[in-house]
Amino acid sequence: MLRQAGVGFGALALAGLLAEESRAETRNTLSELAPQFAPKAKRIIFLFMHGGPSQVDTFDYKPQLQKDDNKPLPFDKPRVVSAATGNLLKSPFQFQRYGETGCYVSEIFPHIAKHVDELTFVRSVHGSNSRHGAALLELHTGSDTFVRPSLGSWLNYGLGTENQNLPGYITICPSLTHGGANNWGSAFLPAVYQGTPMGNAGTASVNARIPFIAGTTARDIQKLELDLLGRMNREHMVETGPDSQLESRIQSFELAFRLQREAPLIQNISDESAQTLEAYGINQDKTKDFGLQCLMARRFAERGVRFMQISHSYKWDQHGDLKNAHSRNAGEVDQPISALLTDLRQRGLLEDTLVWWGGEFGRTPVSQGSRDGRDHNPHANTMWFCGGGMKPGIQYGETDEYGYYAVKDKVHFHDLHATILHLMGLDHKKLTYRHAGRDFRLTDVYGEVVDGLLA
């Protein structure tokens, strides 16, 4: 009996291993894959505030900081800092309670403040690096030291593409600095899972387009060329064996061919109503650039894109001119973000779309320069989420009385990534890829799902 049972268990183990191998092979295509368990979210829109917004001037109100302005910090500053800093610096902005939750929001975000009962504030986010380049890489890829696949690439790899005519991962106006393409790259994952950029931070969003989308050859001729190229490449692989890079190249060519028909329709917003354009602020100079990014994110979300990132680059790094610059920055994004949340809700998309707002780190509660600036602070960072299975109307985690360090219910970037993958129906410990003799994952050997954030 034991011998037979042992053989039976061995067969079960073998079946499990073969199933995993089969799934891994399937991931080398763009076909949609089933999640590992029932997901709460189907897609993500990441509103990236490049530069590092100040948590104590936006969503983490600190009354004690206001009282102790210009006094010395009564505890030690971090051992590693970016530059010399001075005494405590109160926020130049007024805060007010909003909604049934009574959440404090800075006066610079009057439109977002109207949504606080739907938002999930995480005030205890922290990372490991105080420099922009490393912090961006850690936020996007989980590593501040090595080139690793980005979060969007891992989602593409694990879930495939819902719309076979569009990339599963699009980044609009991304920064070419502070890690550049590594922030949306696929690293050692097959290249087909990397992000597709539309423009860059130096491009006005009205001019941001998927590159090389306009074909110069008749479509039927292109199809013949593509079929011939695919046939030659596949015959080559019969002789040489599997080649993931070549397979990715074939799939990229085929996707580009299909994109030529679908992408221009999405990027043409002439079918949007005047009311919609006004809501997103596209008719106003101050808000039109980011407003168009938000509108494009909604249009891509409707058509099955898995991960969309839009970037407000590179504007939030206020070592000086804090009051003016943070006011101006918030004014450019506040109305468009509010319109996006309203639009997603009205279209029935918000429930299974995770909207994520945040930067690569927070700022210090002590001054820098002529008492109108703050230095980088990876030890405390506020982010917020909406929809997609996050618990609405809560304020998770706490910082100290001045907002320098996360002190309660701390959430590292690894924990954040684990939670986001969980909402998308993926176990961060089981979403792995074998490379260079070991199994890699987005969270490396760290990270825990933050159950307190889940609805």
TORKOL-4160 file (C-alpha; in steps of 0.2 Angstrom, whole numbers, padded with zeros to 4 digits, m for minus):
455
<pt num="1" X="0000" Y="0000" Z="0000"/>
<pt num="2" X="0014" Y="0012" Z="0005"/>
<pt num="3" X="0023" Y="0008" Z="m0011"/>
<pt num="4" X="0008" Y="0011" Z="m0022"/>
<pt num="5" X="0004" Y="0027" Z="m0012"/>
<pt num="6" X="0022" Y="0033" Z="m0014"/>
<pt num="7" X="0021" Y="0030" Z="m0033"/>
<pt num="8" X="0005" Y="0039" Z="m0033"/>
<pt num="9" X="0011" Y="0054" Z="m0024"/>
<pt num="10" X="0026" Y="0054" Z="m0036"/>
<pt num="11" X="0015" Y="0055" Z="m0051"/>
<pt num="12" X="0005" Y="0069" Z="m0043"/>
<pt num="13" X="0021" Y="0079" Z="m0041"/>
<pt num="14" X="0027" Y="0075" Z="m0058"/>
<pt num="15" X="0010" Y="0081" Z="m0065"/>
<pt num="16" X="0012" Y="0097" Z="m0055"/>
<pt num="17" X="0029" Y="0100" Z="m0062"/>
<pt num="18" X="0024" Y="0097" Z="m0080"/>
<pt num="19" X="0009" Y="0109" Z="m0078"/>
<pt num="20" X="0021" Y="0122" Z="m0072"/>
<pt num="21" X="0033" Y="0119" Z="m0087"/>
<pt num="22" X="0018" Y="0120" Z="m0098"/>
<pt num="23" X="0012" Y="0136" Z="m0091"/>
<pt num="24" X="0030" Y="0143" Z="m0092"/>
<pt num="25" X="0030" Y="0139" Z="m0110"/>
<pt num="26" X="0013" Y="0147" Z="m0113"/>
<pt num="27" X="0020" Y="0163" Z="m0106"/>
<pt num="28" X="0031" Y="0165" Z="m0121"/>
<pt num="29" X="0016" Y="0170" Z="m0131"/>
<pt num="30" X="0005" Y="0185" Z="m0130"/>
<pt num="31" X="m0011" Y="0175" Z="m0127"/>
<pt num="32" X="m0021" Y="0179" Z="m0111"/>
<pt num="33" X="m0018" Y="0167" Z="m0097"/>
<pt num="34" X="m0029" Y="0163" Z="m0082"/>
<pt num="35" X="m0024" Y="0171" Z="m0065"/>
<pt num="36" X="m0018" Y="0159" Z="m0052"/>
<pt num="37" X="m0033" Y="0163" Z="m0041"/>
<pt num="38" X="m0048" Y="0175" Z="m0043"/>
<pt num="39" X="m0042" Y="0193" Z="m0045"/>
<pt num="40" X="m0050" Y="0209" Z="m0038"/>
<pt num="41" X="m0042" Y="0219" Z="m0052"/>
<pt num="42" X="m0040" Y="0217" Z="m0071"/>
<pt num="43" X="m0029" Y="0232" Z="m0075"/>
<pt num="44" X="m0019" Y="0245" Z="m0066"/>
<pt num="45" X="m0017" Y="0264" Z="m0070"/>
<pt num="46" X="m0001" Y="0271" Z="m0061"/>
<pt num="47" X="m0001" Y="0290" Z="m0059"/>
<pt num="48" X="0018" Y="0292" Z="m0057"/>
<pt num="49" X="0023" Y="0309" Z="m0049"/>
<pt num="50" X="0041" Y="0309" Z="m0054"/>
<pt num="51" X="0053" Y="0318" Z="m0042"/>
<pt num="52" X="0045" Y="0314" Z="m0025"/>
<pt num="53" X="0030" Y="0324" Z="m0018"/>
<pt num="54" X="0031" Y="0329" Z="0000"/>
<pt num="55" X="0019" Y="0319" Z="0011"/>
<pt num="56" X="0018" Y="0332" Z="0024"/>
<pt num="57" X="0012" Y="0345" Z="0011"/>
<pt num="58" X="m0001" Y="0334" Z="0003"/>
<pt num="59" X="m0009" Y="0319" Z="0012"/>
<pt num="60" X="0000" Y="0317" Z="0029"/>
<pt num="61" X="m0005" Y="0331" Z="0040"/>
<pt num="62" X="0006" Y="0334" Z="0055"/>
<pt num="63" X="m0001" Y="0347" Z="0068"/>
<pt num="64" X="0015" Y="0345" Z="0078"/>
<pt num="65" X="0026" Y="0350" Z="0063"/>
<pt num="66" X="0016" Y="0366" Z="0062"/>
<pt num="67" X="0018" Y="0370" Z="0081"/>
<pt num="68" X="0037" Y="0366" Z="0081"/>
<pt num="69" X="0042" Y="0376" Z="0065"/>
<pt num="70" X="0060" Y="0380" Z="0065"/>
<pt num="71" X="0065" Y="0370" Z="0080"/>
<pt num="72" X="0078" Y="0357" Z="0079"/>
<pt num="73" X="0072" Y="0339" Z="0075"/>
<pt num="74" X="0071" Y="0331" Z="0093"/>
<pt num="75" X="0078" Y="0314" Z="0086"/>
<pt num="76" X="0092" Y="0308" Z="0075"/>
<pt num="77" X="0091" Y="0311" Z="0056"/>
<pt num="78" X="0095" Y="0296" Z="0045"/>
<pt num="79" X="0113" Y="0291" Z="0044"/>
<pt num="80" X="0113" Y="0292" Z="0025"/>
<pt num="81" X="0106" Y="0309" Z="0018"/>
<pt num="82" X="0106" Y="0317" Z="0001"/>
<pt num="83" X="0112" Y="0334" Z="0008"/>
<pt num="84" X="0113" Y="0345" Z="0023"/>
<pt num="85" X="0096" Y="0350" Z="0030"/>
<pt num="86" X="0091" Y="0362" Z="0044"/>
<pt num="87" X="0077" Y="0363" Z="0057"/>
<pt num="88" X="0059" Y="0358" Z="0056"/>
<pt num="89" X="0049" Y="0367" Z="0042"/>
<pt num="90" X="0030" Y="0368" Z="0044"/>
<pt num="91" X="0019" Y="0366" Z="0028"/>
<pt num="92" X="0015" Y="0382" Z="0019"/>
<pt num="93" X="m0002" Y="0374" Z="0015"/>
<pt num="94" X="m0018" Y="0373" Z="0025"/>
<pt num="95" X="m0026" Y="0356" Z="0028"/>
<pt num="96" X="m0045" Y="0352" Z="0029"/>
<pt num="97" X="m0055" Y="0337" Z="0033"/>
<pt num="98" X="m0065" Y="0329" Z="0019"/>
<pt num="99" X="m0079" Y="0316" Z="0017"/>
<pt num="100" X="m0087" Y="0305" Z="0030"/>
<pt num="101" X="m0069" Y="0298" Z="0034"/>
<pt num="102" X="m0063" Y="0315" Z="0039"/>
<pt num="103" X="m0047" Y="0313" Z="0030"/>
<pt num="104" X="m0035" Y="0328" Z="0030"/>
<pt num="105" X="m0030" Y="0334" Z="0013"/>
<pt num="106" X="m0019" Y="0349" Z="0008"/>
<pt num="107" X="m0028" Y="0364" Z="0000"/>
<pt num="108" X="m0018" Y="0360" Z="m0016"/>
<pt num="109" X="m0029" Y="0345" Z="m0020"/>
<pt num="110" X="m0047" Y="0352" Z="m0019"/>
<pt num="111" X="m0053" Y="0340" Z="m0033"/>
<pt num="112" X="m0045" Y="0324" Z="m0027"/>
<pt num="113" X="m0051" Y="0328" Z="m0009"/>
<pt num="114" X="m0069" Y="0325" Z="m0015"/>
<pt num="115" X="m0065" Y="0307" Z="m0018"/>
<pt num="116" X="m0057" Y="0303" Z="m0001"/>
<pt num="117" X="m0071" Y="0291" Z="0005"/>
<pt num="118" X="m0066" Y="0280" Z="m0011"/>
<pt num="119" X="m0047" Y="0281" Z="m0008"/>
<pt num="120" X="m0035" Y="0270" Z="0001"/>
<pt num="121" X="m0021" Y="0281" Z="0009"/>
<pt num="122" X="m0005" Y="0272" Z="0013"/>
<pt num="123" X="0005" Y="0283" Z="0024"/>
<pt num="124" X="0019" Y="0271" Z="0029"/>
<pt num="125" X="0027" Y="0267" Z="0012"/>
<pt num="126" X="0046" Y="0266" Z="0012"/>
<pt num="127" X="0060" Y="0261" Z="0001"/>
<pt num="128" X="0079" Y="0258" Z="0003"/>
<pt num="129" X="0087" Y="0272" Z="m0008"/>
<pt num="130" X="0087" Y="0291" Z="m0007"/>
<pt num="131" X="0093" Y="0294" Z="m0025"/>
<pt num="132" X="0081" Y="0297" Z="m0039"/>
<pt num="133" X="0088" Y="0284" Z="m0051"/>
<pt num="134" X="0090" Y="0270" Z="m0038"/>
<pt num="135" X="0073" Y="0274" Z="m0030"/>
<pt num="136" X="0064" Y="0274" Z="m0047"/>
<pt num="137" X="0071" Y="0257" Z="m0051"/>
<pt num="138" X="0066" Y="0250" Z="m0034"/>
<pt num="139" X="0049" Y="0257" Z="m0036"/>
<pt num="140" X="0047" Y="0250" Z="m0054"/>
<pt num="141" X="0057" Y="0234" Z="m0053"/>
<pt num="142" X="0060" Y="0229" Z="m0035"/>
<pt num="143" X="0079" Y="0232" Z="m0036"/>
<pt num="144" X="0089" Y="0247" Z="m0034"/>
<pt num="145" X="0105" Y="0239" Z="m0039"/>
<pt num="146" X="0102" Y="0227" Z="m0053"/>
<pt num="147" X="0093" Y="0227" Z="m0070"/>
<pt num="148" X="0077" Y="0218" Z="m0066"/>
<pt num="149" X="0060" Y="0216" Z="m0075"/>
<pt num="150" X="0047" Y="0230" Z="m0071"/>
<pt num="151" X="0031" Y="0227" Z="m0062"/>
<pt num="152" X="0021" Y="0229" Z="m0079"/>
<pt num="153" X="0032" Y="0216" Z="m0087"/>
<pt num="154" X="0029" Y="0204" Z="m0073"/>
<pt num="155" X="0010" Y="0206" Z="m0075"/>
<pt num="156" X="0012" Y="0204" Z="m0094"/>
<pt num="157" X="0021" Y="0188" Z="m0091"/>
<pt num="158" X="0010" Y="0181" Z="m0078"/>
<pt num="159" X="m0007" Y="0186" Z="m0086"/>
<pt num="160" X="m0004" Y="0189" Z="m0105"/>
<pt num="161" X="m0013" Y="0202" Z="m0115"/>
<pt num="162" X="m0031" Y="0204" Z="m0115"/>
<pt num="163" X="m0032" Y="0212" Z="m0132"/>
<pt num="164" X="m0021" Y="0204" Z="m0145"/>
<pt num="165" X="m0020" Y="0220" Z="m0155"/>
<pt num="166" X="m0013" Y="0230" Z="m0141"/>
<pt num="167" X="0002" Y="0229" Z="m0130"/>
<pt num="168" X="m0002" Y="0223" Z="m0112"/>
<pt num="169" X="0009" Y="0237" Z="m0105"/>
<pt num="170" X="0009" Y="0255" Z="m0111"/>
<pt num="171" X="0019" Y="0270" Z="m0103"/>
<pt num="172" X="0014" Y="0287" Z="m0108"/>
<pt num="173" X="0027" Y="0301" Z="m0108"/>
<pt num="174" X="0040" Y="0291" Z="m0097"/>
<pt num="175" X="0056" Y="0299" Z="m0091"/>
<pt num="176" X="0072" Y="0295" Z="m0100"/>
<pt num="177" X="0082" Y="0299" Z="m0085"/>
<pt num="178" X="0084" Y="0290" Z="m0068"/>
<pt num="179" X="0085" Y="0273" Z="m0075"/>
<pt num="180" X="0076" Y="0277" Z="m0091"/>
<pt num="181" X="0070" Y="0262" Z="m0101"/>
<pt num="182" X="0075" Y="0250" Z="m0087"/>
<pt num="183" X="0060" Y="0256" Z="m0078"/>
<pt num="184" X="0048" Y="0249" Z="m0091"/>
<pt num="185" X="0060" Y="0235" Z="m0097"/>
<pt num="186" X="0058" Y="0217" Z="m0097"/>
<pt num="187" X="0076" Y="0213" Z="m0092"/>
<pt num="188" X="0078" Y="0194" Z="m0093"/>
<pt num="189" X="0060" Y="0191" Z="m0097"/>
<pt num="190" X="0056" Y="0189" Z="m0115"/>
<pt num="191" X="0056" Y="0206" Z="m0124"/>
<pt num="192" X="0038" Y="0204" Z="m0129"/>
<pt num="193" X="0033" Y="0208" Z="m0111"/>
<pt num="194" X="0042" Y="0225" Z="m0110"/>
<pt num="195" X="0032" Y="0242" Z="m0109"/>
<pt num="196" X="0028" Y="0251" Z="m0125"/>
<pt num="197" X="0032" Y="0270" Z="m0123"/>
<pt num="198" X="0022" Y="0283" Z="m0130"/>
<pt num="199" X="0033" Y="0299" Z="m0132"/>
<pt num="200" X="0043" Y="0303" Z="m0117"/>
<pt num="201" X="0045" Y="0316" Z="m0103"/>
<pt num="202" X="0051" Y="0329" Z="m0116"/>
<pt num="203" X="0036" Y="0326" Z="m0127"/>
<pt num="204" X="0020" Y="0336" Z="m0125"/>
<pt num="205" X="0006" Y="0322" Z="m0123"/>
<pt num="206" X="m0003" Y="0329" Z="m0138"/>
<pt num="207" X="0012" Y="0323" Z="m0148"/>
<pt num="208" X="0015" Y="0307" Z="m0139"/>
<pt num="209" X="0012" Y="0292" Z="m0151"/>
<pt num="210" X="0017" Y="0274" Z="m0151"/>
<pt num="211" X="0032" Y="0275" Z="m0162"/>
<pt num="212" X="0033" Y="0269" Z="m0180"/>
<pt num="213" X="0014" Y="0266" Z="m0180"/>
<pt num="214" X="0011" Y="0273" Z="m0197"/>
<pt num="215" X="0015" Y="0261" Z="m0211"/>
<pt num="216" X="0022" Y="0266" Z="m0228"/>
<pt num="217" X="0018" Y="0250" Z="m0237"/>
<pt num="218" X="0001" Y="0244" Z="m0242"/>
<pt num="219" X="m0006" Y="0233" Z="m0229"/>
<pt num="220" X="m0008" Y="0217" Z="m0241"/>
<pt num="221" X="0010" Y="0219" Z="m0245"/>
<pt num="222" X="0015" Y="0221" Z="m0227"/>
<pt num="223" X="0006" Y="0205" Z="m0223"/>
<pt num="224" X="0015" Y="0195" Z="m0237"/>
<pt num="225" X="0032" Y="0202" Z="m0230"/>
<pt num="226" X="0027" Y="0198" Z="m0212"/>
<pt num="227" X="0022" Y="0180" Z="m0217"/>
<pt num="228" X="0038" Y="0177" Z="m0227"/>
<pt num="229" X="0048" Y="0184" Z="m0212"/>
<pt num="230" X="0039" Y="0173" Z="m0199"/>
<pt num="231" X="0041" Y="0157" Z="m0210"/>
<pt num="232" X="0060" Y="0160" Z="m0212"/>
<pt num="233" X="0062" Y="0163" Z="m0194"/>
<pt num="234" X="0053" Y="0148" Z="m0188"/>
<pt num="235" X="0062" Y="0137" Z="m0201"/>
<pt num="236" X="0078" Y="0144" Z="m0193"/>
<pt num="237" X="0072" Y="0139" Z="m0176"/>
<pt num="238" X="0069" Y="0121" Z="m0182"/>
<pt num="239" X="0087" Y="0120" Z="m0185"/>
<pt num="240" X="0094" Y="0129" Z="m0170"/>
<pt num="241" X="0081" Y="0125" Z="m0157"/>
<pt num="242" X="0070" Y="0137" Z="m0146"/>
<pt num="243" X="0076" Y="0155" Z="m0146"/>
<pt num="244" X="0065" Y="0166" Z="m0134"/>
<pt num="245" X="0073" Y="0182" Z="m0141"/>
<pt num="246" X="0069" Y="0177" Z="m0159"/>
<pt num="247" X="0051" Y="0172" Z="m0154"/>
<pt num="248" X="0049" Y="0188" Z="m0145"/>
<pt num="249" X="0055" Y="0198" Z="m0161"/>
<pt num="250" X="0042" Y="0188" Z="m0172"/>
<pt num="251" X="0028" Y="0192" Z="m0160"/>
<pt num="252" X="0033" Y="0210" Z="m0159"/>
<pt num="253" X="0032" Y="0211" Z="m0178"/>
<pt num="254" X="0015" Y="0203" Z="m0178"/>
<pt num="255" X="0009" Y="0215" Z="m0164"/>
<pt num="256" X="0016" Y="0230" Z="m0173"/>
<pt num="257" X="0006" Y="0225" Z="m0189"/>
<pt num="258" X="m0010" Y="0223" Z="m0179"/>
<pt num="259" X="m0007" Y="0240" Z="m0170"/>
<pt num="260" X="m0007" Y="0250" Z="m0186"/>
<pt num="261" X="m0025" Y="0247" Z="m0187"/>
<pt num="262" X="m0031" Y="0249" Z="m0169"/>
<pt num="263" X="m0019" Y="0261" Z="m0160"/>
<pt num="264" X="m0024" Y="0276" Z="m0171"/>
<pt num="265" X="m0042" Y="0274" Z="m0167"/>
<pt num="266" X="m0038" Y="0275" Z="m0148"/>
<pt num="267" X="m0026" Y="0290" Z="m0150"/>
<pt num="268" X="m0040" Y="0300" Z="m0160"/>
<pt num="269" X="m0051" Y="0308" Z="m0146"/>
<pt num="270" X="m0062" Y="0316" Z="m0159"/>
<pt num="271" X="m0076" Y="0305" Z="m0153"/>
<pt num="272" X="m0075" Y="0312" Z="m0135"/>
<pt num="273" X="m0089" Y="0324" Z="m0129"/>
<pt num="274" X="m0085" Y="0342" Z="m0126"/>
<pt num="275" X="m0091" Y="0339" Z="m0108"/>
<pt num="276" X="m0077" Y="0325" Z="m0106"/>
<pt num="277" X="m0064" Y="0336" Z="m0113"/>
<pt num="278" X="m0069" Y="0350" Z="m0101"/>
<pt num="279" X="m0069" Y="0338" Z="m0086"/>
<pt num="280" X="m0051" Y="0332" Z="m0089"/>
<pt num="281" X="m0045" Y="0350" Z="m0092"/>
<pt num="282" X="m0040" Y="0347" Z="m0109"/>
<pt num="283" X="m0046" Y="0364" Z="m0115"/>
<pt num="284" X="m0035" Y="0373" Z="m0102"/>
<pt num="285" X="m0017" Y="0377" Z="m0104"/>
<pt num="286" X="m0013" Y="0372" Z="m0086"/>
<pt num="287" X="m0021" Y="0354" Z="m0086"/>
<pt num="288" X="m0022" Y="0349" Z="m0104"/>
<pt num="289" X="m0005" Y="0340" Z="m0105"/>
<pt num="290" X="m0009" Y="0328" Z="m0090"/>
<pt num="291" X="m0027" Y="0328" Z="m0094"/>
<pt num="292" X="m0024" Y="0320" Z="m0111"/>
<pt num="293" X="m0013" Y="0307" Z="m0103"/>
<pt num="294" X="m0027" Y="0303" Z="m0090"/>
<pt num="295" X="m0040" Y="0302" Z="m0104"/>
<pt num="296" X="m0028" Y="0291" Z="m0115"/>
<pt num="297" X="m0026" Y="0279" Z="m0100"/>
<pt num="298" X="m0045" Y="0277" Z="m0099"/>
<pt num="299" X="m0046" Y="0274" Z="m0117"/>
<pt num="300" X="m0033" Y="0260" Z="m0116"/>
<pt num="301" X="m0041" Y="0253" Z="m0101"/>
<pt num="302" X="m0057" Y="0251" Z="m0110"/>
<pt num="303" X="m0048" Y="0241" Z="m0123"/>
<pt num="304" X="m0040" Y="0228" Z="m0112"/>
<pt num="305" X="m0022" Y="0235" Z="m0109"/>
<pt num="306" X="m0016" Y="0227" Z="m0093"/>
<pt num="307" X="m0005" Y="0240" Z="m0086"/>
<pt num="308" X="m0004" Y="0259" Z="m0090"/>
<pt num="309" X="0008" Y="0271" Z="m0082"/>
<pt num="310" X="0006" Y="0290" Z="m0085"/>
<pt num="311" X="0020" Y="0301" Z="m0078"/>
<pt num="312" X="0021" Y="0319" Z="m0072"/>
<pt num="313" X="0039" Y="0321" Z="m0075"/>
<pt num="314" X="0051" Y="0328" Z="m0068"/>
<pt num="315" X="0043" Y="0341" Z="m0057"/>
<pt num="316" X="0041" Y="0336" Z="m0039"/>
<pt num="317" X="0059" Y="0338" Z="m0033"/>
<pt num="318" X="0057" Y="0353" Z="m0023"/>
<pt num="319" X="0074" Y="0356" Z="m0014"/>
<pt num="320" X="0068" Y="0374" Z="m0015"/>
<pt num="321" X="0053" Y="0384" Z="m0021"/>
<pt num="322" X="0042" Y="0372" Z="m0012"/>
<pt num="323" X="0026" Y="0382" Z="m0010"/>
<pt num="324" X="0026" Y="0389" Z="m0028"/>
<pt num="325" X="0031" Y="0373" Z="m0037"/>
<pt num="326" X="0020" Y="0360" Z="m0027"/>
<pt num="327" X="0005" Y="0372" Z="m0029"/>
<pt num="328" X="0009" Y="0372" Z="m0048"/>
<pt num="329" X="0012" Y="0354" Z="m0049"/>
<pt num="330" X="m0004" Y="0349" Z="m0040"/>
<pt num="331" X="m0014" Y="0362" Z="m0051"/>
<pt num="332" X="m0008" Y="0352" Z="m0066"/>
<pt num="333" X="m0014" Y="0335" Z="m0061"/>
<pt num="334" X="m0028" Y="0338" Z="m0048"/>
<pt num="335" X="m0043" Y="0341" Z="m0060"/>
<pt num="336" X="m0037" Y="0327" Z="m0073"/>
<pt num="337" X="m0035" Y="0314" Z="m0059"/>
<pt num="338" X="m0052" Y="0318" Z="m0052"/>
<pt num="339" X="m0060" Y="0317" Z="m0069"/>
<pt num="340" X="m0052" Y="0300" Z="m0072"/>
<pt num="341" X="m0059" Y="0293" Z="m0056"/>
<pt num="342" X="m0076" Y="0300" Z="m0060"/>
<pt num="343" X="m0075" Y="0293" Z="m0078"/>
<pt num="344" X="m0070" Y="0276" Z="m0073"/>
<pt num="345" X="m0084" Y="0275" Z="m0060"/>
<pt num="346" X="m0097" Y="0281" Z="m0072"/>
<pt num="347" X="m0092" Y="0268" Z="m0085"/>
<pt num="348" X="m0091" Y="0254" Z="m0073"/>
<pt num="349" X="m0073" Y="0251" Z="m0074"/>
<pt num="350" X="m0067" Y="0257" Z="m0057"/>
<pt num="351" X="m0072" Y="0242" Z="m0047"/>
<pt num="352" X="m0059" Y="0231" Z="m0057"/>
<pt num="353" X="m0046" Y="0245" Z="m0061"/>
<pt num="354" X="m0033" Y="0249" Z="m0048"/>
<pt num="355" X="m0028" Y="0267" Z="m0049"/>
<pt num="356" X="m0012" Y="0270" Z="m0040"/>
<pt num="357" X="m0004" Y="0288" Z="m0036"/>
<pt num="358" X="0013" Y="0291" Z="m0029"/>
<pt num="359" X="0031" Y="0295" Z="m0032"/>
<pt num="360" X="0048" Y="0287" Z="m0029"/>
<pt num="361" X="0050" Y="0294" Z="m0011"/>
<pt num="362" X="0044" Y="0307" Z="0001"/>
<pt num="363" X="0052" Y="0323" Z="0008"/>
<pt num="364" X="0060" Y="0328" Z="0024"/>
<pt num="365" X="0050" Y="0337" Z="0037"/>
<pt num="366" X="0066" Y="0348" Z="0040"/>
<pt num="367" X="0071" Y="0362" Z="0028"/>
<pt num="368" X="0084" Y="0363" Z="0015"/>
<pt num="369" X="0091" Y="0379" Z="0007"/>
<pt num="370" X="0082" Y="0395" Z="0012"/>
<pt num="371" X="0068" Y="0387" Z="0022"/>
<pt num="372" X="0058" Y="0384" Z="0006"/>
<pt num="373" X="0063" Y="0366" Z="0001"/>
<pt num="374" X="0064" Y="0348" Z="0007"/>
<pt num="375" X="0076" Y="0335" Z="0004"/>
<pt num="376" X="0073" Y="0317" Z="m0002"/>
<pt num="377" X="0066" Y="0305" Z="0011"/>
<pt num="378" X="0064" Y="0286" Z="0007"/>
<pt num="379" X="0059" Y="0283" Z="0025"/>
<pt num="380" X="0041" Y="0290" Z="0023"/>
<pt num="381" X="0031" Y="0291" Z="0008"/>
<pt num="382" X="0012" Y="0293" Z="0006"/>
<pt num="383" X="0003" Y="0284" Z="m0009"/>
<pt num="384" X="m0015" Y="0282" Z="m0012"/>
<pt num="385" X="m0026" Y="0269" Z="m0022"/>
<pt num="386" X="m0043" Y="0268" Z="m0028"/>
<pt num="387" X="m0054" Y="0254" Z="m0034"/>
<pt num="388" X="m0047" Y="0237" Z="m0039"/>
<pt num="389" X="m0050" Y="0228" Z="m0023"/>
<pt num="390" X="m0042" Y="0240" Z="m0011"/>
<pt num="391" X="m0052" Y="0244" Z="0005"/>
<pt num="392" X="m0059" Y="0262" Z="0002"/>
<pt num="393" X="m0060" Y="0276" Z="0015"/>
<pt num="394" X="m0045" Y="0270" Z="0026"/>
<pt num="395" X="m0029" Y="0278" Z="0031"/>
<pt num="396" X="m0016" Y="0264" Z="0033"/>
<pt num="397" X="0000" Y="0266" Z="0042"/>
<pt num="398" X="0007" Y="0280" Z="0052"/>
<pt num="399" X="0023" Y="0291" Z="0052"/>
<pt num="400" X="0031" Y="0299" Z="0067"/>
<pt num="401" X="0023" Y="0316" Z="0074"/>
<pt num="402" X="0034" Y="0325" Z="0061"/>
<pt num="403" X="0032" Y="0313" Z="0046"/>
<pt num="404" X="0051" Y="0309" Z="0045"/>
<pt num="405" X="0049" Y="0290" Z="0047"/>
<pt num="406" X="0036" Y="0277" Z="0045"/>
<pt num="407" X="0033" Y="0269" Z="0062"/>
<pt num="408" X="0017" Y="0259" Z="0062"/>
<pt num="409" X="0011" Y="0246" Z="0049"/>
<pt num="410" X="0026" Y="0249" Z="0038"/>
<pt num="411" X="0024" Y="0245" Z="0019"/>
<pt num="412" X="0040" Y="0242" Z="0010"/>
<pt num="413" X="0040" Y="0243" Z="m0010"/>
<pt num="414" X="0042" Y="0224" Z="m0009"/>
<pt num="415" X="0025" Y="0223" Z="0001"/>
<pt num="416" X="0017" Y="0235" Z="m0011"/>
<pt num="417" X="0022" Y="0224" Z="m0026"/>
<pt num="418" X="0016" Y="0208" Z="m0017"/>
<pt num="419" X="m0001" Y="0216" Z="m0013"/>
<pt num="420" X="m0003" Y="0223" Z="m0031"/>
<pt num="421" X="0001" Y="0206" Z="m0039"/>
<pt num="422" X="m0012" Y="0198" Z="m0026"/>
<pt num="423" X="m0025" Y="0210" Z="m0032"/>
<pt num="424" X="m0022" Y="0205" Z="m0050"/>
<pt num="425" X="m0024" Y="0186" Z="m0045"/>
<pt num="426" X="m0005" Y="0182" Z="m0044"/>
<pt num="427" X="0005" Y="0175" Z="m0029"/>
<pt num="428" X="0021" Y="0185" Z="m0029"/>
<pt num="429" X="0030" Y="0169" Z="m0022"/>
<pt num="430" X="0024" Y="0158" Z="m0036"/>
<pt num="431" X="0026" Y="0170" Z="m0051"/>
<pt num="432" X="0044" Y="0166" Z="m0055"/>
<pt num="433" X="0055" Y="0165" Z="m0070"/>
<pt num="434" X="0071" Y="0154" Z="m0071"/>
<pt num="435" X="0086" Y="0164" Z="m0077"/>
<pt num="436" X="0105" Y="0161" Z="m0074"/>
<pt num="437" X="0102" Y="0145" Z="m0064"/>
<pt num="438" X="0089" Y="0152" Z="m0051"/>
<pt num="439" X="0071" Y="0157" Z="m0050"/>
<pt num="440" X="0068" Y="0175" Z="m0050"/>
<pt num="441" X="0053" Y="0185" Z="m0044"/>
<pt num="442" X="0047" Y="0203" Z="m0043"/>
<pt num="443" X="0049" Y="0203" Z="m0024"/>
<pt num="444" X="0065" Y="0193" Z="m0024"/>
<pt num="445" X="0065" Y="0184" Z="m0007"/>
<pt num="446" X="0055" Y="0198" Z="0002"/>
<pt num="447" X="0038" Y="0205" Z="0003"/>
<pt num="448" X="0021" Y="0201" Z="0011"/>
<pt num="449" X="0004" Y="0204" Z="0005"/>
<pt num="450" X="m0004" Y="0218" Z="0016"/>
<pt num="451" X="m0020" Y="0211" Z="0021"/>
<pt num="452" X="m0026" Y="0227" Z="0030"/>
<pt num="453" X="m0027" Y="0235" Z="0013"/>
<pt num="454" X="m0038" Y="0223" Z="0005"/>
<pt num="455" X="m0057" Y="0225" Z="0004"/>
